[in-house]
């Protein structure tokens, strides 16, 4: 698949609310996920570890809505903009978040995802 085809298919899955399917289909086995924070999930390596990071996030947040814009493509990368309305289950605090996901693609797979917020 071309970068445009990967970006479009990945974005469509996210837009339909199926972020897990986007990862399952497009993450490389050795994918790296980087967050804009310190801590144990700041950098996670490997498809299973990145899935576990996502599972933790969904287990700890009630998701009210997610809007996805994009993809915005440049070279071997594409970006998506996410607008989220979530409640942190531990605190009950409702949060509106904006985040950019930057994805690097090689051989039809996402080899790195990097989040900006």
Contact map, one row per residue, 1 for C-alpha under 8 A:
111111000000000000000000000000000000000000000000000000000000000000000000000000000000000000000000000000000011000000000
111111000000000000000000000000000000000000000000000000000000000000000000000000000000000000000000000000000001000000000
111111100000000000000000000000000000000000000000000000000000000000000000101111000000000000000000000000001001000000000
111111110000000000000000000000000000000000000000000000000000000000000000100000000000000000000000000000000000000000000
111111111000000000000000000000000000000000000000000000000000000000000000000000000000000000000000000000000000000000000
111111111100000000000000010000000000000000000000000000000000000000000000000000000000000000000000000000000001100000000
001111111110000000000000000000000000000000000000000000000000000000000010100001000000000000000000000000000000000000000
000111111111000000000000000000000000000000000000000000000000000000000010000000000000000000000000000000000000000000000
000011111111100000000100000000000000000000000000000000000000000000000000000000000000000000000000000000000000000000000
000001111111110000000100010000000000000000000000000000000000000000000000000000000000000000000000000000000000000000000
000000111111111000000100000000000000000000000000000000000000000000011110000000010000000000000000000000000000000000000
000000011111111100000000000000000000000000000000000000000000000000000000000000000000000000000000000000000000000000000
000000001111111111101100000000000000000000000000000000000000000000000000000000000000000000000000000000000000000000000
000000000111111111100100000000000000000000000000000000000000000000010000000000000000000000000000000000000000000000000
000000000011111111000000000000000000000000000000000000000000000000111000000000000000000000000000000000000000000000000
000000000001111111000000000000000000000000000000000000000000000000000000000000000000000000000000000000000000000000000
000000000000111111100000000000000000000000000000000000000000000001000000000000000000000000000000000000000000000000000
000000000000111111111100000000000000000000000000000000000000000000000000000000000000000000000000000000000000000000000
000000000000110011111110000000000000000000000000000000000000000000000000000000000000000000000000000000000000000000000
000000000000000001111111000000000000000000000000001001000000000000000000000000000000000000000000000000000000000000000
000000000000100001111111100000000000000000000000000000000000000000000000000000000000000000000000000000000000000000000
000000001110110001111111111000000000000000000000000000000000000000000000000000000000000000000000000000000000000000000
000000000000000000111111111000000000000000000000001000000000000000000000000000000000000000000000000000000000000000000
000000000000000000011111111000000000000000000000000000000000000000000000000000000000000000000000000000000000000000000
000000000000000000001111111000000000000000000000000000000000000000000000000000000000000000000000000000000000000000000
000001000100000000000111111100000000000000000000000000000000000000000000000000000000000000000000000000000001110000000
000000000000000000000111111111100000000000000010000000000000000000000000000000000000000000000000000000000000111000000
000000000000000000000000011111100000000000000110000000000000000000000000000000000000000000000000000000000000111000000
000000000000000000000000001111100000000000000110000000000000000000000000000000000000000000000000000000000000000000000
000000000000000000000000001111110000000000001110000000000000000000000000000000000000000000000000000000000000001000000
000000000000000000000000001111111000000000001110010000000000000000000000000000000000000000000000000000000000011110000
000000000000000000000000000001111100000000111100010000000000000000000000000000000000000000000000000000000000001110000
000000000000000000000000000000111110000001111000010000000000000000000000000000000000000000000000000000000000000111000
000000000000000000000000000000011111000011110000000000000000000000000000000000000000000000000000000000000000000111100
000000000000000000000000000000001111110011100000000000000000000000000000000000000000000000000000000000000000000001110
000000000000000000000000000000000111110001000000000000000000000000000000000000000000000000000000000000000000000001111
000000000000000000000000000000000011111001000000000000000000000000000000000000000000000000000000000000000000000000000
000000000000000000000000000000000011111111000000000000000000000000000000000000000000000000000000000000000000000000000
000000000000000000000000000000000000111111000000000000000000000000000000000000000000000000000000000000000000000000000
000000000000000000000000000000000000011111100000000000000000000000000000000000000000000000000000000000000000000000000
000000000000000000000000000000000110011111110000000010000000000000000000000000000000000000000000000000000000000000000
000000000000000000000000000000001111111111110000000000000000000000000000000000000000000000000000000000000000000000000
000000000000000000000000000000011110000111111000000000000000000000000000000000000000000000000000000000000000000000000
000000000000000000000000000000011100000011111100110010000000000000000000000000000000000000000000000000000000000000000
000000000000000000000000000001111000000000111110110000000000000000000000000000000000000000000000000000000000000000000
000000000000000000000000000111110000000000011111110000000000000000000000000000000000000000000000000000000000000000000
000000000000000000000000001111100000000000001111111000000000000000000000000000000000000000000000000000000000000000000
000000000000000000000000000000000000000000000111111100000000000000000000000000000000000000000000000000000000000000000
000000000000000000000000000000000000000000011111111110000000000000000000000000000000000000000000000000000000000000000
000000000000000000000000000000111000000000011111111111000000000000000000000000000000000000000000000000000000000000000
000000000000000000010010000000000000000000000011111111100000000000000000000000000000000000000000000000000000000000000
000000000000000000000000000000000000000000000001111111110000000000000000000000000000000000000000000000000000000000000
000000000000000000000000000000000000000010010000111111111000000000000000000000000000000000000000000000000000000000000
000000000000000000010000000000000000000000000000011111111100000000000000000000000000000000000000000000000000000000000
000000000000000000000000000000000000000000000000001111111110000000000000000000000000000000000000000000000000000000000
000000000000000000000000000000000000000000000000000111111111000000000000000000000000000000000000000000000000000000000
000000000000000000000000000000000000000000000000000011111111100000000000000000000000000000000000000000000000000000000
000000000000000000000000000000000000000000000000000001111111111000000000000000000000000000000000000000000000000000000
000000000000000000000000000000000000000000000000000000111111110000000000000000000000000000000000000000000000000000000
000000000000000000000000000000000000000000000000000000011111110000000000000000000000000111000000000000000000000000000
000000000000000000000000000000000000000000000000000000001111111000000000000000000000011110000000000000000000000000000
000000000000000000000000000000000000000000000000000000000111111100000000000000000000011110000000000000000000000000000
000000000000000000000000000000000000000000000000000000000100111111000000000000000001111000000000000000000000000000000
000000000000000000000000000000000000000000000000000000000000011111000000000000000001111000000000000000000000000000000
000000000000000000000000000000000000000000000000000000000000001111100000000000000001110000000000000000000000000000000
000000000000000010000000000000000000000000000000000000000000001111110000000000000111100000000000000000000000000000000
000000000000001000000000000000000000000000000000000000000000000011111000000000000111000000000000000000000000000000000
000000000010011000000000000000000000000000000000000000000000000001111100000000011110000000000000000000000000000000000
000000000010001000000000000000000000000000000000000000000000000000111110000000011100000000000000000000000000000000000
000000000010000000000000000000000000000000000000000000000000000000011111000000111000000000000000000000000000000000000
000000110010000000000000000000000000000000000000000000000000000000001111100001110000000000000000000000000000000000000
000000000000000000000000000000000000000000000000000000000000000000000111110001110000000000000000000000000000000000000
001100100000000000000000000000000000000000000000000000000000000000000011111111100000000000000000000000000000000000000
000000000000000000000000000000000000000000000000000000000000000000000001111111000000000000000000000000000000000000000
001000000000000000000000000000000000000000000000000000000000000000000000111111000000000000000000000000000000000000000
001000000000000000000000000000000000000000000000000000000000000000000000111111000000000000000000000000011100000000000
001000000000000000000000000000000000000000000000000000000000000000000000111111100000000000000000000001111000000000000
001000100000000000000000000000000000000000000000000000000000000000000011111111110000000000000000000001110000000000000
000000000000000000000000000000000000000000000000000000000000000000000111100011111000000000000000000111100000000000000
000000000010000000000000000000000000000000000000000000000000000000011111000001111100000000000000000111000000000000000
000000000000000000000000000000000000000000000000000000000000000000011100000000111110000000000000011110000000000000000
000000000000000000000000000000000000000000000000000000000000000001111000000000011111000000000000111110000000000000000
000000000000000000000000000000000000000000000000000000000000000001110000000000001111100000000001111000000000000000000
000000000000000000000000000000000000000000000000000000000000001111100000000000000111110000000011110000000000000000000
000000000000000000000000000000000000000000000000000000000000001111000000000000000011111000000111100000000000000000000
000000000000000000000000000000000000000000000000000000000000111110000000000000000001111100000111100000000000000000000
000000000000000000000000000000000000000000000000000000000000111100000000000000000000111110011110000000000000000000000
000000000000000000000000000000000000000000000000000000000001110000000000000000000000011111111110000000000000000000000
000000000000000000000000000000000000000000000000000000000001110000000000000000000000001111111000000000000000000000000
000000000000000000000000000000000000000000000000000000000001000000000000000000000000000111110000000000000000000000000
000000000000000000000000000000000000000000000000000000000000000000000000000000000000000111111000000000000000000000000
000000000000000000000000000000000000000000000000000000000000000000000000000000000000001111111100000000000000000000000
000000000000000000000000000000000000000000000000000000000000000000000000000000000000001110111110000000000000000000000
000000000000000000000000000000000000000000000000000000000000000000000000000000000000111100011111000000000000000000000
000000000000000000000000000000000000000000000000000000000000000000000000000000000001111100001111100000000000000000000
000000000000000000000000000000000000000000000000000000000000000000000000000000000011110000000111110000000000000000000
000000000000000000000000000000000000000000000000000000000000000000000000000000000111110000000011111000000000000000001
000000000000000000000000000000000000000000000000000000000000000000000000000000001111000000000001111100000000000000001
000000000000000000000000000000000000000000000000000000000000000000000000000000001110000000000000111110000000000000111
000000000000000000000000000000000000000000000000000000000000000000000000000000111100000000000000011111000000000000111
000000000000000000000000000000000000000000000000000000000000000000000000000000111100000000000000001111100000000011110
000000000000000000000000000000000000000000000000000000000000000000000000000011110000000000000000000111110000000011100
000000000000000000000000000000000000000000000000000000000000000000000000000011100000000000000000000011111000011111000
000000000000000000000000000000000000000000000000000000000000000000000000000111000000000000000000000001111100011110000
001000000000000000000000000000000000000000000000000000000000000000000000000110000000000000000000000000111111111100000
000000000000000000000000000000000000000000000000000000000000000000000000000100000000000000000000000000011111111000000
100000000000000000000000000000000000000000000000000000000000000000000000000000000000000000000000000000001111100000000
111001000000000000000000010000000000000000000000000000000000000000000000000000000000000000000000000000001111110000000
000001000000000000000000011100000000000000000000000000000000000000000000000000000000000000000000000000001111111000000
000000000000000000000000011100100000000000000000000000000000000000000000000000000000000000000000000000111101111110000
000000000000000000000000001101110000000000000000000000000000000000000000000000000000000000000000000000111100111110000
000000000000000000000000000000111100000000000000000000000000000000000000000000000000000000000000000000111000011111000
000000000000000000000000000000111100000000000000000000000000000000000000000000000000000000000000000011110000011111100
000000000000000000000000000000001111000000000000000000000000000000000000000000000000000000000000000011100000000111110
000000000000000000000000000000000111000000000000000000000000000000000000000000000000000000000000001111000000000011111
000000000000000000000000000000000011000000000000000000000000000000000000000000000000000000000000001110000000000001111
000000000000000000000000000000000001000000000000000000000000000000000000000000000000000000000000111100000000000000111
